Amino acid sequence: MITFYTATMGCKINQYETRSIAEAWARTMSEGGQQPKEVDEPQEASLILVNSCAVTANAVADLRQTVRKLNRANPEAGIIITGCAAQVMPEELGLLPGVIRVVPQEDKSTLLDGPEAEKVSKQDKSPFAPFSISGYGRSRAVVKVQDGCSHHCTYCIVPLTRGKSVSRPMNEVVEEVTRLLAGGFREFILSGINLRHFGRDLDGKPDFWDLIARLEGEFGLDWAGRARFRISSVEPGQLTDKAFDVLSASSMVCPQLHLSLQSGDPDVLKGMGRGHYSPQSALDFLERMKSVWPVIGLGADLIAGFPGETDAQFENTMEFCRQLPLTYGHVFPYSERPGTKAVELENPVDVPARKARAARLRELVNGKKQKFLESLLELPQLGVLLQDAKGRGVSEYYAACKFSTLPIGAEPRSLVQARPVRLEKNMILVEPLDGES
């Protein structure tokens, strides 16, 4: 019997692709007459797959540490590293203990044919790599709709690791959601590397909001109130009149957005190569959305200490975030990535200042998060996706919840209406509505 273990680092797209490879290994090795089994502990595996991230220097450091830890836990297992770090530093990763193979991101889809599958020629590759899933080890299913990025922000290594933008045909997205609904999933995270680029390479050039409208048309009538979509991340520049119309008409999209914002200062955004949107446009859109979504969960990605960012420009970001109705945030100090334009920019911010600025931003965001969670206690009910047998879940507003009493008959992945009771740290304690406990 061949036993394999998977470890995923980085984004939701990596999580999706790991799951797709694991399903494929179980299928292809069985068809080859072997007895494959995915195991929960690395000590039980004869083969270990590590799907890597390279978005920050810390991500690469974590990768090295993870591989060494896995090798210590099981020196006999062969380790295959794939993903974004494998794309940009294959030789170095090949020297780590236990590593038997390094598969660059551009060749990751070859692993769908098995752990030892050979690289295929570029002309034999489909534009959108044939990753797909029929199940998921988590309670909320990621659905990959786009990959790569053609924009080249000055700080970002992703175009070097994942290549140009490619889109998944809408029919394939519909088919996968249909499969996952039949498998019992009730929340779907629509994910991509840059959703602003969705559809540019498809016939008719639909955009991401056309995809949302298509999914609403396919599933809204039968599944509204019983299943839901969550959008992984959008740019402020996507928040157009069309976005407002589509979201206003949707019965299935969670009232929550995550903004790839990065800075609240227009000049810093220009230096980042993100001058195609203004921070103010996001504020205006969110104010308008209140008529449709009176309560909105809102997250943002923010970078502190970008090269040339002055104290005054950072304070502009702080002030903008005070105005923005944030309910959580992902804050990072700027990290130099080899091969990006930003490493050549003048006036770098020293590392202690970057970290100090990031800490101030996190403090601001965490304060807003606490106030938002307190405000949710005033609502009559929340729609909670049950995540595990311990009663943990997540609301439509992306707030962590926990049931005081498990709903009768509800299994993980169930969507349950619940009454908020009180806060326990950063989690809302809820109880099932009458008739559901």
Buried (B, 14 or more C-beta within 10 A) or exposed (E): EBBBBBBBBBBBBBBBBBBBBBBBBBBBBEEEEBEBBBBEEBEBBBBBBBBBBBBBEEBBEBBBEBBEEBBEBBEEBBBBBBBBBBBBBBEEBEEBEBBBBBBBBBBBBBBBBBBEBEEEEEEEBEEBBEBBBEBBEBBBBBBBBBBBBEBEBBBBBBBBBBBBBBBBBBEBBBEBBEBBBEEEBBBBBBBBBBBBBBBBBBEEEBBBBBBBBBBBEBBBEEBEEEBBBBBBBBBBBBBEEBBBEBBEBBEBBBBBBBBBBBBBBBBBBEBBBBEEBBBEBBBEBBEEBEEEBEBBBBBBBBBBBBBBBEEEBBBBBBEBBEEBBBBBBBBBBBBBBEEBBBEEBEEBBEEEBBBBBBEBBBEBBBEBBBEBBEEBBEBEEBBBBBBEEEBBBBBBBBBBBBBBEBBEEBEBBBBBBBBBBEBEEEBBBBBBBEEBB
